């Protein structure tokens, strides 16, 4: 009877170990997904501010139908918060590009398991979209 009880204990330990490993993985994936969602929300707010700059006349500190001269400092006073760090590509914007890119680097590890979560939002004069190919 001792061998059978030992076998049951070993099997229970293996099952519990597997359950803990699965739980940790699910928690990590949930944290990364949540961080990605938070970055998208923040980037959408910054995109709206960039579009307002685009529409604002130059006499009032805007781009007058251009992103030319836009910088991250004109969009927000702080380019980092609890969700991540945000940049404008390029910063400052030169010329007359039809679109700009806002990049958010999160605080959680991304899909690849090595680098942080990354979200890239492409902003045009009247629309915005997340560039799925450039993210992590």
Number of C-alpha atoms within 10 A of each C-alpha: 5 6 8 9 10 11 11 11 12 12 12 12 12 12 11 12 12 11 11 12 10 11 12 11 11 11 11 15 17 12 16 21 17 14 25 25 14 17 27 20 12 15 26 19 13 21 25 17 15 26 22 19 25 23 17 16 14 13 8 9 13 21 21 16 17 23 27 19 17 22 18 20 13 15 19 14 8 10 14 14 12 9 18 20 16 24 18 21 15 13 15 14 19 13 9 12 11 12 15 22 22 22 23 27 24 25 20 22 20 22 15 9 13 10 14 21 23 25 24 25 24 18 23 18 19 12 11 18 15 18 13 11 8 11 18 20
